[in-house]
Every structure is written in C-alpha cells, then in structure tokens.
Amino acid sequence: MSSPVLITGGGTGLGQGIAAALRARGHRVTLLGRRADPLRAAAEALGCRAVVGDVTSDPEAILDEVGPVDHIVHNAGLYLHGPLPAWTAALWRELHEVTVLGPALLSAAWAARQIGPGSLTFVSSTLAARPAPGTGPYAAAKAGQLGLMQALAVELAPRQLRSNAVLPGVVPTPMTEAPRGGDDPQARLAALTALHPLGRLGQPSDVGEAVAYLIGAPWVTGAALPVDGGLLAG
C-alpha cells in the first residue's frame, strides 16, 4: 500500500532519482526544496507535490504545510570542498546546519506527530566512512549524520519508527559536478570511476532503489547501506 513520503532537497539530482523510485512503487511523494522553479518542474514531471522550504528553518511550519507523512528522506545536502587552509567557522556551521541540525530538528518534530510505523532515511556518503583529502568538513558532517541516524534508530524503535541511511559513492549531480580550479575534467572523471570496482559511477536511480528498499524493509533499522559500486569494499 502506498504511503506519504517527504523528500528534502527533492528538486534536483539524487532527490529526483529517489522520487522516481518511490513514485514507481505507488508512494505519494512531496518534494521539499529552497529553489522554487526547479522544485516545481521536478514535481510536475514526477507527479509529486512541491513545497518550497528550507530544512534549517522552522520544522513545525514545514510539517504543517506538508501534512502527515509516514516517511522522510533526508536528502538535502551541501558539498563544500575545503582543504585545511580553507577551513572557516562559517563553512563548518553551514555544513552542520544542513547535514545534521536541520534533519535532527525535522526528525524530532515528525516523531512527535507520527502515529503508527514510519521511517527516516538519510542520504549520507561513503566519505563519512572513508574521507578523502579536502573533504574534512563534509566528511565530518556526514559522519555526524550517521551518528544521528543510529541514535534515532535506537530511541524510536519501541514505537516502530525506523531510521537508516544510504552511503552513495560518486554519483554525478549538479552538486558533485561543480567545477574546481585547475581540474582536468576528463582526468577527474577517470580517477573517480576507477574508485568503483563495478567500473562505473552511480546514477540517481541506483540511490533511489536503495532508499525504496529501506522504506519497505520493516525489520531494518540503524543500518548504513553502501550504494557505491564496491567503493568501500575496494
């Protein structure tokens, strides 16, 4: 039976792949995002509802507008590549607010309202488990998100509310494809592809299928599922 699902950061990239996988299974999906035009275009193309909002703002107001949902997919993200000399308090705060604080407050507000079984799914990253040079603030924020996910899994389990995460490898999206000074795009693509033993980069649909599985798996909670073409195993 279909269930109502909220996907944060749903207007582009992974959010669209997740929404497509859930819509294919009959779920009623609401996309939440800050940029109205791409959000509404994605919602129309996928047969979803669009709500313009920011995960770092008032979670109660967001849920009031969205209405009851059985599942939340915490997909809203921000990638900032920051080698050690570039670390600033502002960079750390921004990543923490989007990656940990916003999902924490939205999860707490949702749990206070939810009646019956439901789930939270966090879109984390393999960098939470295996950081790379220049990814310190982002990797730390994603690792913190995994700690939040597991804490929620334990605390909410008596109410049959589950909490899991997917750890994608490299999936080309507007966020991950942002240009970096001095990069040779072709060499970078080849190097990133070589990290994955299955021999290709991921697609939003790969992540979408994994999220759909976790939403539909009633005895899975506290799990961090790599969706990475073998990157962590390799």
C-alpha positions in Angstrom: 0.0 0.0 0.0 1.3 3.5 -0.8 2.4 5.8 1.9 3.1 9.5 2.0 6.8 10.4 1.8 8.6 13.7 2.2 11.9 14.1 0.3 14.1 17.1 1.3 16.3 18.6 -1.4 14.0 17.0 -3.9 14.2 19.3 -6.8 17.5 18.1 -8.4 20.0 15.2 -8.6 19.5 12.4 -6.1 16.2 13.8 -5.0 14.7 13.2 -8.4 16.0 9.7 -8.6 14.6 8.8 -5.2 11.3 10.4 -6.0 11.0 8.4 -9.3 11.7 5.1 -7.5 9.1 5.8 -4.8 6.5 7.0 -7.3 7.0 3.8 -9.3 6.0 1.9 -6.1 2.9 4.0 -5.7 4.0 6.3 -2.9 2.6 9.7 -2.6 5.6 12.0 -2.6 6.2 15.6 -1.5 9.4 17.3 -2.6 10.8 20.0 -0.3 13.4 22.4 -1.6 14.6 26.0 -1.4 14.6 26.8 -5.2 11.0 27.1 -6.4 11.4 26.8 -10.1 13.4 23.5 -10.4 11.4 22.1 -7.5 8.1 22.7 -9.2 9.4 21.5 -12.5 10.6 18.2 -11.0 7.3 17.8 -9.1 5.3 18.2 -12.2 7.5 15.8 -14.2 7.3 13.1 -11.5 3.7 13.5 -10.4 4.7 14.8 -6.9 3.7 17.7 -4.8 6.1 20.6 -4.3 6.6 22.6 -1.1 9.1 25.4 -1.0 11.0 25.5 2.3 14.4 25.1 4.0 15.3 22.2 6.3 17.2 24.6 8.5 14.1 26.7 9.1 11.1 26.0 11.4 10.4 22.3 11.1 6.9 22.6 12.7 5.9 25.1 10.0 7.3 22.8 7.3 5.3 19.8 8.6 2.2 22.0 9.0 2.3 22.8 5.3 3.4 19.3 4.1 0.8 17.4 6.3 1.1 13.9 7.6 3.9 11.8 6.2 4.9 8.2 7.2 8.5 8.5 5.8 11.0 11.3 5.5 14.1 11.0 3.2 16.7 13.5 4.4 18.3 14.2 1.1 19.0 17.9 1.3 22.7 18.5 1.1 25.6 20.8 0.5 29.0 19.9 -0.8 31.9 22.2 0.1 35.4 21.1 -0.9 37.6 22.6 1.7 41.3 21.7 2.2 42.7 22.5 5.6 43.9 26.1 4.9 40.3 27.0 3.7 38.5 25.8 6.8 36.5 28.5 8.4 33.9 28.6 11.1 31.3 29.7 8.6 32.0 26.6 6.4 31.7 24.2 9.3 28.5 25.9 10.6 26.8 25.8 7.1 27.6 22.1 6.6 26.5 21.2 10.1 23.2 23.1 9.8 22.2 21.5 6.5 23.5 18.0 7.2 22.9 17.4 10.9 20.9 20.2 12.6 18.1 20.6 10.1 17.5 16.8 9.8 17.7 16.4 13.6 15.0 19.1 14.3 12.8 17.9 11.4 13.0 14.3 12.6 12.1 15.3 16.2 9.1 17.3 15.0 8.0 14.4 12.8 8.4 11.8 15.5 6.3 13.9 18.0 3.4 13.8 15.5 3.8 10.3 13.9 1.2 7.7 14.8 2.0 4.2 13.7 5.0 2.8 11.9 7.3 5.0 9.8 10.8 5.6 8.8 13.6 8.1 8.3 16.2 7.6 5.6 19.4 9.7 5.5 21.3 10.2 2.3 24.8 10.2 3.6 28.1 9.5 1.7 30.9 7.0 1.5 33.1 9.9 2.7 31.5 9.5 6.1 33.4 6.2 6.3 36.4 6.9 4.2 37.3 10.6 3.9 39.5 11.9 1.1 41.9 14.9 1.2 39.9 18.2 1.1 36.7 16.7 2.4 37.2 17.2 6.1 34.2 19.4 6.9 31.9 17.5 4.6 33.0 14.1 5.8 32.7 15.1 9.4 29.2 16.4 8.8 28.1 13.2 7.1 29.7 11.1 9.9 27.7 13.1 12.4 24.6 12.4 10.4 25.3 8.7 10.7 25.6 9.1 14.5 22.2 10.9 14.5 20.7 8.2 12.3 21.7 5.4 14.7 20.7 7.4 17.8 17.2 7.9 16.3 17.0 4.2 15.4 17.6 3.1 19.0 15.4 5.8 20.6 12.4 5.4 18.2 12.5 1.6 17.8 9.9 1.0 20.6 7.4 3.0 18.5 8.2 1.0 15.3 9.8 4.1 13.8 12.9 3.2 11.9 16.0 5.1 10.9 18.5 4.1 8.2 21.0 5.6 5.8 22.4 5.1 2.3 26.0 5.8 1.6 26.3 6.7 -2.1 29.6 6.5 -3.9 30.2 9.1 -6.6 27.0 10.0 -8.4 27.3 12.8 -11.0 24.8 15.5 -10.0 24.9 19.3 -10.2 26.3 19.4 -6.7 29.1 16.9 -7.2 30.0 18.2 -10.7 30.7 21.8 -9.6 33.9 22.9 -11.2 37.1 23.1 -9.2 40.0 25.3 -10.1 42.8 23.6 -12.0 40.9 20.4 -12.6 41.2 18.4 -15.9 37.5 17.2 -16.2 38.4 14.1 -18.1 41.2 13.0 -15.8 39.0 13.7 -12.8 36.2 11.6 -14.3 38.6 8.7 -15.0 40.0 8.9 -11.5 36.6 8.9 -9.8 35.4 6.0 -12.0 38.4 3.9 -11.0 37.4 4.1 -7.4 34.4 1.9 -8.0 35.2 -1.9 -8.7 32.0 -2.2 -10.7 33.6 0.1 -13.2 31.1 2.9 -13.4 29.8 5.9 -11.5 26.4 5.8 -9.8 23.1 7.1 -11.1 20.4 8.8 -9.1 18.2 5.7 -9.8 20.7 3.5 -8.0 20.3 5.5 -4.9 16.5 5.7 -5.4 16.2 1.9 -5.5 18.2 1.6 -2.2 16.1 4.2 -0.5 12.9 2.4 -1.7 14.2 -0.8 -0.3 14.9 0.7 3.2 11.5 2.3 3.3 9.9 -1.0 2.6 12.0 -3.2 4.9 10.2 -3.4 8.2 12.9 -5.2 10.2 15.8 -3.0 9.1 16.8 -0.1 11.4 20.1 1.5 12.3 21.6 0.4 9.0 24.1 2.3 6.9 23.8 0.8 3.4 26.7 1.4 0.9 25.4 2.2 -2.6 28.8 2.6 -4.1 29.7 0.1 -6.8 32.0 -1.6 -4.4 34.0 1.6 -3.4 34.2 0.9 0.3 34.9 -2.8 -0.2 37.6 -2.0 -2.6 
